[in-house]
Amino acid sequence: MLKKYGLMVMIFFIIGILVACNSGDTNENADGQTEEQTDDTENAEGNEDNDEPEQTEESDAEGTNDEEVNETEEEQEPIYYIDEETASIHPIDDADEDVVLLTIDDAPDEYAMEMAETLQEKDAKAIFFINGHFIEDEEGQEQLKAIHDMGFPIGNHTYSHPVIPDIPEDEQTEEIVSLNDKIEDIIGERPEFFRAPHGANSDHSREVVEDEGMVLMNWTYGFDYFEPYQDADKLTEALISGEAPEIGEDQSLLRAGANLLMHDREWTNEALGDVIDGLREEGYEIADPNLIETME
């Protein structure tokens, strides 16, 4: 009887131990899950705390960018306009009158990048008028991007440089609009200036230019396409003086508001730096074409 009683006590004792062990395991697992949940909560809260300054920084950055954009817009308020009849550049209100405008046609051929670099070194600006056949390959497109990124306005000089009045109206439209499309694909902007090859427009081309929102522009003088001035020294003297006696231009065409025509040519490239210096010595500043009033 005593043995039987002792055996029962021992069984109950063992059962008690087993129950206590199982209860301890359960508490430990529960505690472990609670700690993981607590860690997750802290991490989540930490991320929320970290997000707040990041959002503030982004907000500050956005504010700064907006300020910079506004400042840029204020800086880019037009102070000149182009007289379509004479192609001269004129001041708006109290802008400096003693300025001349530099323009470069038939770009980017062989020397446009060097000319852009010379302009940049001299702290001068010019409009680069682009032909479509020069930007069909990757090299031409990269040059166009580079010139644009250097801050030079890009103009439309038609796709293939035809004599506009000599081609049908639908081809005139194609020559102008297709080049605008191509330039926009490359630099993200459509040209705001148009110059017809040889300065020859038609009533239809003028309508297309207006519909495209571009300023139509010819020039007041330029000599580098005449054989006697396909020499850097002679061209330099002619552009600075405004005189070209070898083609019968004996009176100076250099005056306030002059719109100088140049081309992407070897002799013009060689002359460009001296031309800029010479014009300044004559008392003229080089107008920034980014400050010319364009069509809205």
C-alpha positions as CSV (number, residue, x, y, z in Angstrom):
1,M,0.0,0.0,0.0
2,L,2.8,2.3,0.9
3,K,4.6,1.4,-2.3
4,K,1.5,2.2,-4.3
5,Y,1.1,5.5,-2.5
6,G,4.7,6.4,-3.1
7,L,4.4,5.5,-6.8
8,M,1.4,7.8,-7.2
9,V,3.2,10.7,-5.5
10,M,6.2,10.2,-7.8
11,I,3.9,10.2,-10.8
12,F,2.2,13.5,-9.7
13,F,5.6,15.0,-9.1
14,I,6.8,14.2,-12.5
15,I,3.6,15.5,-14.1
16,G,4.1,18.7,-12.2
17,I,7.6,19.2,-13.5
18,L,6.5,18.5,-17.1
19,V,3.6,21.1,-16.8
20,A,6.0,23.7,-15.4
21,C,8.5,23.1,-18.2
22,N,5.8,23.4,-20.9
23,S,4.6,26.6,-19.3
24,G,8.1,28.1,-19.3
25,D,8.7,27.3,-23.0
26,T,5.4,29.0,-23.9
27,N,6.3,32.2,-22.0
28,E,9.7,32.3,-23.6
29,N,8.3,32.0,-27.2
30,A,5.7,34.6,-26.4
31,D,8.3,37.0,-25.0
32,G,10.5,36.4,-28.1
33,Q,7.6,37.3,-30.5
34,T,6.8,40.4,-28.4
35,E,10.5,41.6,-28.6
36,E,10.4,41.1,-32.4
37,Q,7.2,43.1,-32.7
38,T,8.7,45.8,-30.4
39,D,11.8,46.0,-32.6
40,D,9.7,46.2,-35.7
41,T,7.7,49.0,-34.2
42,E,10.8,50.9,-33.1
43,N,12.2,50.5,-36.6
44,A,9.0,51.7,-38.2
45,E,8.9,54.7,-35.8
46,G,12.6,55.3,-36.6
47,N,11.9,55.3,-40.3
48,E,9.0,57.7,-39.8
49,D,11.3,60.0,-37.8
50,N,14.0,59.7,-40.5
51,D,11.5,60.4,-43.2
52,E,10.5,63.8,-41.7
53,P,13.8,65.5,-42.1
54,E,14.2,64.0,-45.6
55,Q,10.9,65.4,-46.6
56,T,11.9,68.8,-45.2
57,E,15.1,68.7,-47.1
58,E,13.3,67.8,-50.3
59,S,10.8,70.6,-49.7
60,D,13.7,73.0,-49.1
61,A,15.4,71.8,-52.2
62,E,12.2,72.3,-54.2
63,G,11.9,75.7,-52.8
64,T,15.5,76.5,-53.7
65,N,14.9,75.2,-57.3
66,D,11.8,77.3,-57.6
67,E,13.7,80.4,-56.5
68,E,16.5,79.6,-58.9
69,V,13.9,79.2,-61.7
70,N,12.3,82.4,-60.8
71,E,15.6,84.2,-60.7
72,T,16.5,82.8,-64.1
73,E,13.2,83.9,-65.5
74,E,13.8,87.4,-64.1
75,E,17.3,87.4,-65.6
76,Q,15.9,86.3,-68.9
77,E,13.4,89.1,-69.3
78,P,13.9,90.4,-72.9
79,I,15.7,93.7,-73.3
80,Y,16.0,93.6,-77.1
81,Y,13.8,93.0,-80.1
82,I,14.5,92.3,-83.8
83,D,13.1,94.6,-86.4
84,E,11.9,92.2,-89.0
85,E,12.2,94.7,-91.9
86,T,15.8,95.7,-91.2
87,A,17.0,92.6,-89.2
88,S,18.6,95.1,-86.7
89,I,18.5,94.5,-83.0
90,H,16.9,97.3,-81.0
91,P,16.8,98.0,-77.2
92,I,13.6,97.8,-75.2
93,D,13.3,100.7,-72.8
94,D,16.7,101.6,-71.3
95,A,18.8,98.7,-72.6
96,D,22.3,99.5,-74.0
97,E,22.0,100.7,-77.6
98,D,25.6,100.2,-78.6
99,V,25.3,96.4,-79.2
100,V,25.8,94.2,-82.2
101,L,24.4,90.7,-82.7
102,L,26.5,87.8,-83.9
103,T,25.0,84.9,-85.9
104,I,26.5,81.8,-87.4
105,D,24.8,79.9,-90.3
106,D,25.3,76.4,-91.7
107,A,26.1,74.8,-88.4
108,P,27.3,72.4,-87.1
109,D,29.6,71.7,-90.0
110,E,33.4,71.5,-89.4
111,Y,34.1,74.5,-87.2
112,A,31.0,75.2,-85.1
113,M,32.4,73.7,-81.9
114,E,35.7,75.7,-82.2
115,M,33.6,78.8,-82.8
116,A,31.5,78.1,-79.8
117,E,34.6,77.7,-77.6
118,T,36.0,80.9,-78.9
119,L,32.8,82.8,-78.1
120,Q,32.8,81.2,-74.6
121,E,36.4,82.2,-74.0
122,K,35.6,85.8,-75.0
123,D,32.4,85.8,-72.9
124,A,30.3,86.5,-76.0
125,K,27.1,84.9,-77.4
126,A,25.8,84.1,-80.8
127,I,22.8,82.4,-82.5
128,F,23.8,79.2,-84.2
129,F,21.5,78.6,-87.2
130,I,21.3,74.8,-87.9
131,N,20.9,72.9,-91.1
132,G,19.2,69.5,-90.8
133,H,21.7,67.6,-93.0
134,F,24.4,68.4,-90.5
135,I,22.6,66.7,-87.6
136,E,21.6,63.4,-89.2
137,D,24.6,61.5,-87.7
138,E,25.6,61.1,-84.1
139,E,28.5,63.4,-84.3
140,G,26.4,66.3,-85.6
141,Q,23.8,65.6,-82.9
142,E,26.4,65.6,-80.2
143,Q,27.8,68.9,-81.4
144,L,24.3,70.4,-81.4
145,K,23.8,69.3,-77.9
146,A,27.1,70.7,-76.8
147,I,26.5,74.1,-78.4
148,H,23.1,74.3,-76.8
149,D,24.4,73.2,-73.4
150,M,27.0,76.0,-73.6
151,G,24.1,78.5,-73.6
152,F,23.9,79.4,-77.3
153,P,20.5,79.8,-78.8
154,I,19.7,77.5,-81.6
155,G,18.0,78.8,-84.8
156,N,16.4,77.0,-87.8
157,H,18.2,77.4,-91.2
158,T,16.0,74.8,-93.0
159,Y,16.7,71.1,-93.3
160,S,18.6,71.0,-96.6
161,H,19.3,74.7,-97.4
162,P,17.1,75.2,-100.5
163,V,16.2,78.5,-102.1
164,I,12.8,78.7,-100.5
165,P,10.8,80.6,-103.1
166,D,12.0,78.0,-105.7
167,I,10.3,75.0,-104.1
168,P,6.6,74.1,-103.7
169,E,4.8,75.3,-100.6
170,D,4.5,71.8,-99.1
171,E,8.2,71.4,-99.4
172,Q,8.8,74.8,-97.7
173,T,6.7,73.7,-94.8
174,E,8.6,70.4,-94.6
175,E,12.0,72.1,-94.7
176,I,11.1,74.3,-91.7
177,V,8.8,72.1,-89.5
178,S,10.8,68.8,-89.9
179,L,13.9,70.6,-88.7
180,N,12.2,72.0,-85.7
181,D,10.9,68.5,-84.9
182,K,14.4,67.1,-85.2
183,I,16.1,69.8,-83.2
184,E,13.5,69.3,-80.4
185,D,14.1,65.6,-80.4
186,I,17.8,66.3,-79.8
187,I,17.9,69.2,-77.3
188,G,14.3,69.2,-76.0
189,E,13.5,72.7,-77.4
190,R,12.1,74.0,-80.6
191,P,14.1,76.9,-82.2
192,E,12.8,80.4,-81.6
193,F,14.6,82.0,-84.5
194,F,14.5,81.4,-88.3
195,R,16.8,82.4,-91.1
196,A,16.1,81.5,-94.7
197,P,19.0,80.3,-96.8
198,H,20.3,83.2,-98.9
199,G,17.8,85.4,-97.0
200,A,15.1,84.5,-99.5
201,N,11.7,84.0,-98.0
202,S,8.2,83.6,-99.5
203,D,4.8,84.6,-98.2
204,H,4.2,80.9,-97.3
205,S,7.5,80.5,-95.4
206,R,6.7,83.6,-93.4
207,E,3.3,82.1,-92.5
208,V,5.0,78.8,-91.4
209,V,7.6,80.7,-89.4
210,E,4.8,82.6,-87.6
211,D,2.8,79.5,-87.0
212,E,5.9,77.8,-85.5
213,G,6.3,80.8,-83.1
214,M,9.7,81.8,-84.4
215,V,11.2,85.2,-85.0
216,L,12.1,85.7,-88.7
217,M,15.6,87.1,-89.0
218,N,17.9,88.1,-91.9
219,W,21.1,90.2,-91.3
220,T,22.5,93.7,-91.8
221,Y,25.9,92.7,-93.2
222,G,28.2,89.8,-93.6
223,F,31.1,89.1,-96.0
224,D,32.6,85.7,-95.4
225,Y,30.7,84.1,-98.3
226,F,32.3,86.4,-100.9
227,E,35.5,85.0,-102.4
228,P,37.7,88.1,-101.7
229,Y,36.9,87.7,-98.0
230,Q,37.5,84.0,-97.6
231,D,40.7,85.0,-95.8
232,A,40.8,85.5,-92.1
233,D,42.8,88.8,-92.1
234,K,40.6,90.4,-94.8
235,L,37.4,89.1,-93.2
236,T,38.5,90.4,-89.8
237,E,39.1,93.9,-91.1
238,A,35.8,93.9,-93.1
239,L,33.6,92.8,-90.2
240,I,35.2,95.2,-87.8
241,S,35.0,98.2,-90.1
242,G,31.7,97.2,-91.8
243,E,33.4,98.0,-95.1
244,A,34.0,95.6,-98.0
245,P,35.5,97.6,-100.9
246,E,36.4,94.5,-102.9
247,I,32.6,93.9,-103.4
248,G,31.7,97.5,-103.7
249,E,30.7,98.1,-100.1
250,D,32.7,101.3,-99.4
251,Q,30.5,102.8,-96.7
252,S,30.6,101.3,-93.3
253,L,27.6,99.1,-92.4
254,L,28.7,98.9,-88.8
255,R,26.4,100.7,-86.5
256,A,24.4,100.2,-83.3
257,G,22.0,97.2,-83.7
258,A,24.0,95.6,-86.6
259,N,23.2,92.0,-87.1
260,L,26.4,90.3,-88.4
261,L,26.1,87.2,-90.6
262,M,28.9,84.6,-90.3
263,H,29.2,81.0,-91.4
264,D,30.7,77.8,-90.1
265,R,33.8,78.2,-92.3
266,E,37.6,77.8,-91.7
267,W,38.4,81.5,-92.4
268,T,35.5,82.7,-90.2
269,N,36.6,80.4,-87.4
270,E,40.1,81.9,-87.6
271,A,38.9,85.5,-87.6
272,L,36.2,85.2,-84.9
273,G,38.2,86.0,-81.8
274,D,39.8,89.1,-83.4
275,V,36.4,90.2,-84.7
276,I,34.9,90.1,-81.2
277,D,37.9,92.1,-79.8
278,G,37.8,94.6,-82.7
279,L,34.1,95.2,-82.3
280,R,34.5,95.9,-78.6
281,E,37.4,98.2,-79.3
282,E,35.0,100.1,-81.7
283,G,32.8,100.7,-78.7
284,Y,30.2,97.9,-79.2
285,E,29.2,95.1,-76.9
286,I,28.1,91.7,-78.2
287,A,24.4,91.3,-77.5
288,D,23.2,88.2,-75.7
289,P,20.6,86.7,-78.0
290,N,19.0,85.0,-75.0
291,L,17.7,88.5,-74.1
292,I,15.9,89.0,-77.5
293,E,12.1,89.1,-77.3
294,T,10.6,86.0,-78.9
295,M,7.1,85.0,-79.8
296,E,5.0,83.6,-76.9
